[in-house]
Amino acid sequence: MCGIIGYTGKSHAEKIMLDALELLEYRGYDSAGIALLHQGGTEILKCTGRVKDLRNLCALKKPEGFCGIGHTRWATHGGVCDANAHPHRFGRITLIHNGIIENYRELTEKYALEGHLRSETDSEVVAAVVEHFYAGDPYSAIRRTVLKLKGTFALAIMFDDQPGKIYAVRNVSPIVAALTGDGAILSSDVAAIVPFTTDYFVVPEFHVACLKPDGIELYDLSGDQAKIDWLKVDWDVSRSGKGGYPFYMEKEIMEQPEVIRETIQPRIRDGRPDFSQEQIPDEILSGCRRICVIACGTAMHAGLVGKSLIQAMIGIHVDVVMASEFMYNDPVVDKNTLVIAISQSGETIDTLEALKFARKCGSPSISIVNVKGASIARASEYVIYTNAGPEIAVASTKAYTTQLAVLYLLTARMAMARGLWSDEKLSDFMKELQRVPEVLERVLETKEEIHRLSGTILNARDVFMIGRGLDYSILLEGSLKLKEVSYIHSEAHASGELKHGTIALITEDTPVIAVVTQEKLKSKELSNIREVQSRGARVLLLIKENETLDEGEKWSCVYRLPKMEDPFMVMPASVVLQLIAYYVSLDKGLDVDKPRNLAKVVTVE
Ligand code: F6R
């Protein structure tokens, strides 16, 4: 969470930082600020609100300088106000921080800071500790400070008497750095670096990077120079903009056929699933007795679909655990449990910590991650990258469907590794998987029809979503999507559970979205729909194109999904639910890409 940027070089730092903060705003948008270090001293401009508010402030104050750090905040310690916005300054130190310092109270006491701090943040405490240790050697001050900190941090620090230099250090929270051609840049993620270069490196944990106008130096905490491991951004850089769409969310929904193709095609050889590029040995897939998926939010919902697929097709038990709860439920994982961590950002701290714990217990692990080189990818034994490209809208869409695509591939490879399927069955499954992109294209062609249907819930206060089995799993995701971007209270329910309590809430004012795609569950699902209809609910039904419906019944709103084999119906149905959420948010005039209180990368527990 929080976007951080730093630049030193020949260009005007304030312009570079403001542009970068706009690209990083999806990481947090409670307040924003920049600091510039120049001959006349250090100048800080910060305010609550969005980067555009900071831009207005800069237009008024006209700050100038060639070395600076900037921040866009997702509030953790201390409310949303100007004083708590970053950068923070104490004595000769100016600093920005992403993460949480757990022992900030003890540090406040130890260094007698009470009464000297201007904000309520843990970050200002860090600035004060650096100042305490600073006697002309930045490395030594940073080293001594870092040894006192408990928690997670990505810090970018400027010292008043070190012109042109920015120091960076981190634990868990990410920092990447690069050369721009006329200087050096650091950021919390590559989104801000891509406009300058495709070569970058991840600052290793507990190393100090020093950015200077003519290069970058890296040292470990004992003061020895360290080698920089350069990486290459392999995103299609043209994917970074909105591509003519009003919001990233729409653009990212529309990109799904293409990015799913890009995720599956490189992993199919001779019509069979192939993970040789990832060097995943078949033994890891054939040897495990159970699987534990750890993930949060949308990624966890992808895991639920994976569970249904693997249990049904491979016949082994799969647990899907909310990563944030994993540690608190005395997890039982061992060398016979394959752990699959799913994360778009690859930085979600709950998922990362759960994965590290599982590895300590001896579990083999595979992560499914979108961002190359991210912490979760590095912490797991094997990694499968979803090739979704940058996902900027806070609400995840294309990352989810590419995660599903990987889970289909893994299921098929597992069946192969265990010798469970005939050649014919494997070939049918893989052909159907390769049909997904064209089926999604058909759904996307009907987006105006979906827009019209979304009108049926536009003014609702509460929406219920019902389905069984796989339909229920995708409704959990559909419901999350709707509530996060439209602020409509929505709940997904396994339709058979309704009558055990929740049906009491169904009235003519609670629209219900029902998904019926699983042949074996159809008649039961339709009976559950009749139960809510008879309580007055208006139902929007998503059903396969070939299904016959009883003409005598009141089907006011029906969307016909292109037909696929049942296990794959998740794909077209999910895209319809994404579009419904998108259009409701759009028609309510909300900031679709940046829903309130949220941030794209969740690096706090
Ligand atoms: C919702 C959404 C979140 C994320 C969750 C995990 O649209 O995006 O629920 O799925 O915060 O994030 P990652 O996948 O980055 O670990």
Boltz pocket constraint, residues with backbone or C-beta under 6 A from the ligand:
constraints:
  - pocket:
      binder: B
      contacts: [[A, 296], [A, 297], [A, 298], [A, 299], [A, 300], [A, 342], [A, 343], [A, 344], [A, 345], [A, 346], [A, 347], [A, 348], [A, 351], [A, 394], [A, 395], [A, 396], [A, 397], [A, 480], [A, 481], [A, 484], [A, 599], [A, 600], [A, 601], [A, 602]]
      max_distance: 6.0
